[in-house]
Amino acid sequence: MHWGWRFPSALQTMRTFYDGMADGQLLKATLGSLRRILVAFGLSCAIGIMLGVLFARSRLLDETFGFVVVALQTVPSIAWLPFAIIWFGLNDFAVVFITTIGATWTMTIASRSGIKNIPPIYVKSAQMFGTGRGLRLFYQVMVPAAIPQLITGMRMAWAFAWRALVSGELIARGVGLGQLLEEGRSLGDTSLMLCIVLVIAILGTISDHLVFKRIEDRVLTLYGLQTAKA
């Protein structure tokens, strides 16, 4: 079998990347996707953390509706695309919607676990020193103790958000990496398709090492959970 036309060479992929950056098409698509995913990721973190805290602090709520979150997490985000198209049309709102859905439940479960698994001794010790039971206890004790789990949840949510984003962009109108991927498929341009895959992988790696890892280190250092790195 001849596989040359099915999988592009490194030179072909590099040339496609250069041409895409030179004419601005690839850069424009990347910025469009980043804009959508940042909006959706921000929404998913806000909603997920809020729901996670509610489930962690309310036993009744957790036992009554906690299983719903687990059930929703198992549903692929692309399954919500038909609903999004009917509700919003083939536009950015539909893409942001399914991207938010794709990341929210992961963030909810991570937040719930992070808050719920805080060692009771932390809370009791803080209360002995007059922290109380209100917002002060939450911000000064619970949030710092749950930070590692929250950061892990953010990393996972970011990955799920990218999957949902590309799935939505494959169908919705607009400019984005998913649209370029679909364009490459329709033209049979495997070098363009591989180029988009590599761009997404690079963006994911950069964001994890330069954003999430640094945030985690700074927050843990700020709260005295690890020593500052030289």
NORHU-V727137 format. One line per field, one symbol per residue. ss: DSSP state (h for helix, s for strand, l for the rest). A space follows every 50 residues. Layout:
# NORHU-V727137
ss->???
This chain:
# NORHU-V727137
ss->lllllllllhhhhhhhhhhhhhllhhhhhhhhhhhhhhhhhhhhhhhhhh hhhhhhhlhhhhhhhhhhhhhhhhllhhhhhhhhhhhhlllhhhhhhhhh hhhhhhhhhhhhhhhhlllhhhhhhhhhllllllhhhhhhhhhhhhhhhh hhhhhhhhhhhhhhhhhhhlllllllhhhhhhhhhhhllhhhhhhhhhhh hhhhhhhhhhhhhhhhhhhhhhllllllll
